[in-house]
Amino acid sequence: MWRYRMVVASRALAALGGGYLLAAAVAAASAVYLPLWPGLPRAEATIGGVMLAFLVYAVAFMMAFACRTALRAWAYVLTPALVLGLAVMIQTGTLS
Protein backbone atom coordinates (compact mmCIF):
# COMPACT_ATOMS: atom_id res chain seq x y z
CA MET A 1 0.00 0.00 0.00
CA TRP A 2 2.84 2.40 0.84
CA ARG A 3 4.52 1.79 -2.54
CA TYR A 4 1.31 2.56 -4.42
CA ARG A 5 0.91 5.83 -2.55
CA MET A 6 4.47 6.85 -3.37
CA VAL A 7 3.92 6.11 -7.08
CA VAL A 8 0.77 8.22 -7.09
CA ALA A 9 2.55 11.02 -5.22
CA SER A 10 5.41 10.90 -7.72
CA ARG A 11 2.98 11.12 -10.63
CA ALA A 12 1.17 14.00 -8.96
CA LEU A 13 4.45 15.83 -8.46
CA ALA A 14 5.39 15.16 -12.08
CA ALA A 15 2.01 16.48 -13.19
CA LEU A 16 2.04 19.59 -11.00
CA GLY A 17 5.69 20.59 -10.89
CA GLY A 18 6.92 19.06 -14.12
CA GLY A 19 3.87 20.24 -16.02
CA TYR A 20 4.45 23.75 -14.72
CA LEU A 21 8.09 23.65 -15.82
CA LEU A 22 7.08 22.40 -19.25
CA ALA A 23 4.39 25.06 -19.63
CA ALA A 24 6.83 27.79 -18.59
CA ALA A 25 9.41 26.50 -21.06
CA VAL A 26 6.83 26.47 -23.87
CA ALA A 27 5.75 30.03 -23.03
CA ALA A 28 9.35 31.24 -22.94
CA ALA A 29 10.29 29.48 -26.18
CA SER A 30 7.23 30.89 -27.89
CA ALA A 31 8.04 34.39 -26.69
CA VAL A 32 11.61 34.07 -27.97
CA TYR A 33 11.17 32.17 -31.23
CA LEU A 34 7.74 33.17 -32.58
CA PRO A 35 8.74 36.84 -33.13
CA LEU A 36 11.36 35.53 -35.58
CA TRP A 37 8.47 34.57 -37.83
CA PRO A 38 8.03 37.37 -40.41
CA GLY A 39 5.13 39.68 -39.66
CA LEU A 40 4.33 38.38 -36.17
CA PRO A 41 4.63 41.09 -33.50
CA ARG A 42 6.35 40.24 -30.23
CA ALA A 43 3.25 40.98 -28.12
CA GLU A 44 1.07 38.62 -30.13
CA ALA A 45 3.74 35.92 -30.02
CA THR A 46 3.98 36.22 -26.25
CA ILE A 47 0.21 36.07 -25.73
CA GLY A 48 -0.05 33.13 -28.13
CA GLY A 49 2.75 31.34 -26.29
CA VAL A 50 1.04 31.80 -22.94
CA MET A 51 -2.24 30.48 -24.35
CA LEU A 52 -0.38 27.49 -25.79
CA ALA A 53 1.26 26.92 -22.40
CA PHE A 54 -2.16 26.46 -20.77
CA LEU A 55 -2.93 23.70 -23.26
CA VAL A 56 0.48 22.09 -22.78
CA TYR A 57 0.03 22.12 -18.99
CA ALA A 58 -3.32 20.34 -19.27
CA VAL A 59 -1.89 17.72 -21.64
CA ALA A 60 1.18 17.19 -19.44
CA PHE A 61 -1.05 16.73 -16.41
CA MET A 62 -3.15 14.08 -18.15
CA MET A 63 -0.09 12.39 -19.63
CA ALA A 64 1.58 12.05 -16.23
CA PHE A 65 -1.23 9.78 -15.11
CA ALA A 66 -1.61 7.97 -18.44
CA CYS A 67 1.99 6.68 -18.60
CA ARG A 68 2.84 3.12 -17.64
CA THR A 69 5.41 4.08 -15.03
CA ALA A 70 6.14 7.13 -12.93
CA LEU A 71 9.68 7.26 -14.31
CA ARG A 72 8.32 7.49 -17.84
CA ALA A 73 5.97 10.27 -16.74
CA TRP A 74 8.91 12.24 -15.37
CA ALA A 75 10.90 11.64 -18.54
CA TYR A 76 8.06 12.73 -20.82
CA VAL A 77 7.59 15.95 -18.86
CA LEU A 78 11.16 16.98 -18.07
CA THR A 79 12.92 16.09 -21.34
CA PRO A 80 11.04 18.59 -23.53
CA ALA A 81 11.21 21.18 -20.74
CA LEU A 82 15.00 20.84 -20.63
CA VAL A 83 15.34 21.00 -24.42
CA LEU A 84 13.13 24.09 -24.69
CA GLY A 85 14.85 25.73 -21.73
CA LEU A 86 18.27 25.19 -23.29
CA ALA A 87 17.01 26.52 -26.64
CA VAL A 88 15.76 29.69 -24.96
CA MET A 89 19.01 30.13 -23.05
CA ILE A 90 21.05 29.71 -26.22
CA GLN A 91 18.92 32.18 -28.19
CA THR A 92 18.93 34.83 -25.46
CA GLY A 93 22.65 34.45 -24.80
CA THR A 94 22.39 33.46 -21.15
CA LEU A 95 24.19 30.19 -21.87
CA SER A 96 27.60 31.42 -22.91
PERA-V332601 format. One record per run of one state. SS is the DSSP state (2 for helix, 1 for strand, 0 for the rest). FROM is the first residue (numbers start at 1). TO is the last residue. If there is no record, write none. Layout:
BEGIN
ss=SS from=FROM to=TO
ss=SS from=FROM to=TO
END
This chain:
BEGIN
ss=0 from=1 to=1
ss=2 from=2 to=36
ss=0 from=37 to=41
ss=2 from=42 to=66
ss=0 from=67 to=69
ss=2 from=70 to=92
ss=0 from=93 to=96
END
